[in-house]
Amino acid sequence: MNKQKELKKYRRYMVVTGLAAVVGTFGSLALFIALFPALVAYFGSSLVGLPFLLLLWRFESRYTDLLFRDDI
């Protein structure tokens, strides 16, 4: 039961972080495209989305460890 709650928690974290990455990346791209040249806006928006993707990677790693752990 506790394992299922933890799995559900990390799934929810991954969904929220993934949506934040998409919104942050495309939102900043829309903002930056009005202020900077297209190439600068593209790289700037990818830098804004990078921390969200790193966080998503960490949550996915913990989720996978919990999913395949046998000692629980």
C-alpha positions as a Python dict, from the first residue, in 0.01 Angstrom:
ca = {
    (1, 'M'): (0, 0, 0),
    (2, 'N'): (276, 241, 91),
    (3, 'K'): (462, 158, -230),
    (4, 'Q'): (152, 236, -436),
    (5, 'K'): (113, 574, -263),
    (6, 'E'): (476, 658, -335),
    (7, 'L'): (442, 554, -699),
    (8, 'K'): (130, 766, -737),
    (9, 'K'): (308, 1062, -576),
    (10, 'Y'): (603, 1041, -814),
    (11, 'R'): (374, 997, -1116),
    (12, 'R'): (194, 1316, -1014),
    (13, 'Y'): (526, 1496, -967),
    (14, 'M'): (639, 1387, -1312),
    (15, 'V'): (318, 1509, -1477),
    (16, 'V'): (332, 1847, -1305),
    (17, 'T'): (701, 1892, -1383),
    (18, 'G'): (652, 1788, -1746),
    (19, 'L'): (369, 2036, -1791),
    (20, 'A'): (576, 2308, -1626),
    (21, 'A'): (862, 2231, -1865),
    (22, 'V'): (635, 2263, -2168),
    (23, 'V'): (469, 2581, -2046),
    (24, 'G'): (800, 2732, -1936),
    (25, 'T'): (975, 2651, -2262),
    (26, 'F'): (705, 2765, -2501),
    (27, 'G'): (600, 3058, -2282),
    (28, 'S'): (953, 3191, -2268),
    (29, 'L'): (993, 3127, -2641),
    (30, 'A'): (686, 3343, -2709),
    (31, 'L'): (825, 3614, -2484),
    (32, 'F'): (1182, 3596, -2613),
    (33, 'I'): (1086, 3586, -2981),
    (34, 'A'): (943, 3937, -2946),
    (35, 'L'): (1260, 4069, -2784),
    (36, 'F'): (1549, 3879, -2942),
    (37, 'P'): (1644, 3721, -3276),
    (38, 'A'): (1498, 3377, -3335),
    (39, 'L'): (1815, 3177, -3263),
    (40, 'V'): (1879, 3359, -2934),
    (41, 'A'): (1514, 3314, -2834),
    (42, 'Y'): (1532, 2943, -2913),
    (43, 'F'): (1842, 2883, -2701),
    (44, 'G'): (1715, 3110, -2424),
    (45, 'S'): (1387, 2924, -2399),
    (46, 'S'): (1567, 2591, -2394),
    (47, 'L'): (1776, 2717, -2102),
    (48, 'V'): (1457, 2813, -1919),
    (49, 'G'): (1313, 2462, -1973),
    (50, 'L'): (1632, 2276, -1879),
    (51, 'P'): (1590, 2286, -1497),
    (52, 'F'): (1239, 2142, -1533),
    (53, 'L'): (1370, 1860, -1748),
    (54, 'L'): (1647, 1784, -1499),
    (55, 'L'): (1390, 1770, -1221),
    (56, 'L'): (1172, 1544, -1434),
    (57, 'W'): (1472, 1316, -1489),
    (58, 'R'): (1533, 1295, -1113),
    (59, 'F'): (1167, 1213, -1040),
    (60, 'E'): (1165, 948, -1312),
    (61, 'S'): (1479, 792, -1167),
    (62, 'R'): (1326, 773, -819),
    (63, 'Y'): (1003, 639, -964),
    (64, 'T'): (1188, 364, -1152),
    (65, 'D'): (1395, 273, -845),
    (66, 'L'): (1080, 246, -637),
    (67, 'L'): (897, 52, -906),
    (68, 'F'): (1157, -220, -939),
    (69, 'R'): (1273, -238, -579),
    (70, 'D'): (1200, -574, -418),
    (71, 'D'): (1259, -500, -49),
    (72, 'I'): (933, -310, 5),
}
